[in-house]
Amino acid sequence: MICQRCGSEAPTKLVNFYQNIGAIVIRFPRSTKCHLCKQCVHQVFWKYTLVNSTLGWWGMISVFVTPIYLLSNTVQYLLCLGMPTGPQGETETYAHPAPDVIHEDLDSVIEALPGEIVKCPHCRMRVCVTADGTCPSCRQRFGSR
């Protein structure tokens, strides 16, 4: 399986993490729903937990939403702790390989084929191009093909 965040060939699991930033009367929610390897699950979980813990509470609705997001993310994370870390189910530490092609600029991202690793111009994360040409992290289109 291929991790949709880093592009490494390692065991993955479909996870859904939520992030919330509260701002008095408005909130800025974000979610990541994709197949991630164990290393990326760890990175996304701790990033979202830090943001939720520090910036998630500052709103009227956010006071109620943030604890739910923290609990949901923690359950997702705990369910992933038993995942193997290496390729094809091996349990030793696995270093993520550098993909053959990483598209950095917008012009080459637009021309990228499904399955290639690109740096999304919207959320700046390295992701695997989906068949419909959207970023699996922020759900925005890469541009016209």
Buried (B, 14 or more C-beta within 10 A) or exposed (E): BBBBBBBBBBBBBEBEBBBBBBEEEEBBBBBBBBBBBBBBBBBBBEEBBEBBEEBBBBBEEBEEBBEEBBEEBEEBBEEBEEBBBBBEEEEEEBEBEEBEEBBEEBEBBBEBEEEBBBBBBBBEBBBBBBEEBBBBBBEEEBEEE
